[in-house]
């Protein structure tokens, strides 16, 4: 019989569900719970061998168990106005993730750096496109580099210099800020949401390749 879903009681996570076991506590602190299959040390690897990265949690978890259930929702329209939540199912999200990942590879948007890593910058608020882009990165082994939208373009340029990443995902608002920099920090920009011809032209005038998320997919 499969374990029941984890629940919370007044003392914290209920250990009776079968996933966790109490492992003691320090004075003044709550009870420490650990994986029931590894009570004496932290889990270093998946116990069943099926999950190897975050993308597997999505594809072999929610997608396989609830393919037609709502996955990611958004209230924000392309023009920035707010509506009721519009949902995409796990199957719909998986199709988007696959297309996004394929575009990253085909257009060489996350090339390998000198130290053997691949990066993609995320310079925007949390959103449905943020999650789709992140899952696409996890699927093909690209490291997500979050850059809060409240950071100024100078800080973003510094982060780019540290990672040497060539591409960032942002919205038109962040792209507009970046175009005002003396030197544009990225070779490529992926834009979530609406993008005006004026903002696109300003970025392309600096030699930047610009793709909307819809164009990538």
HUBELMO-V252586 format. One record per residue. N is the residue number from 1. OMEGA is omega as a letter, one per 40 degrees, with the letter a starting at -180 (* if undefined). Layout:
BEGIN
((N;OMEGA) (N;OMEGA))
END
This chain:
BEGIN
((1;a) (2;i) (3;i) (4;i) (5;a) (6;i) (7;a) (8;i) (9;a) (10;a) (11;a) (12;a) (13;a) (14;a) (15;a) (16;a) (17;i) (18;i) (19;a) (20;i) (21;i) (22;a) (23;a) (24;a) (25;i) (26;i) (27;i) (28;a) (29;a) (30;a) (31;i) (32;i) (33;i) (34;i) (35;a) (36;i) (37;a) (38;a) (39;a) (40;i) (41;i) (42;i) (43;a) (44;a) (45;i) (46;a) (47;a) (48;i) (49;a) (50;a) (51;a) (52;i) (53;a) (54;i) (55;i) (56;i) (57;i) (58;a) (59;a) (60;i) (61;a) (62;a) (63;a) (64;a) (65;a) (66;a) (67;a) (68;i) (69;i) (70;i) (71;i) (72;i) (73;i) (74;i) (75;a) (76;i) (77;i) (78;a) (79;i) (80;i) (81;a) (82;i) (83;i) (84;a) (85;i) (86;a) (87;i) (88;a) (89;i) (90;i) (91;i) (92;i) (93;i) (94;i) (95;i) (96;a) (97;i) (98;i) (99;i) (100;i) (101;i) (102;i) (103;i) (104;a) (105;a) (106;a) (107;i) (108;a) (109;i) (110;a) (111;i) (112;i) (113;a) (114;i) (115;i) (116;a) (117;i) (118;a) (119;i) (120;a) (121;i) (122;a) (123;a) (124;i) (125;i) (126;a) (127;i) (128;i) (129;i) (130;a) (131;i) (132;i) (133;a) (134;i) (135;i) (136;i) (137;a) (138;a) (139;a) (140;i) (141;i) (142;a) (143;i) (144;i) (145;a) (146;i) (147;a) (148;a) (149;i) (150;i) (151;i) (152;a) (153;i) (154;i) (155;i) (156;i) (157;i) (158;a) (159;i) (160;i) (161;i) (162;a) (163;a) (164;i) (165;a) (166;a) (167;i) (168;i) (169;a) (170;i) (171;i) (172;a) (173;i) (174;i) (175;i) (176;i) (177;a) (178;a) (179;i) (180;i) (181;i) (182;i) (183;a) (184;a) (185;a) (186;i) (187;a) (188;i) (189;i) (190;a) (191;i) (192;i) (193;a) (194;i) (195;a) (196;i) (197;a) (198;a) (199;i) (200;a) (201;i) (202;i) (203;a) (204;i) (205;i) (206;i) (207;a) (208;i) (209;a) (210;i) (211;i) (212;i) (213;i) (214;i) (215;i) (216;a) (217;*))
END
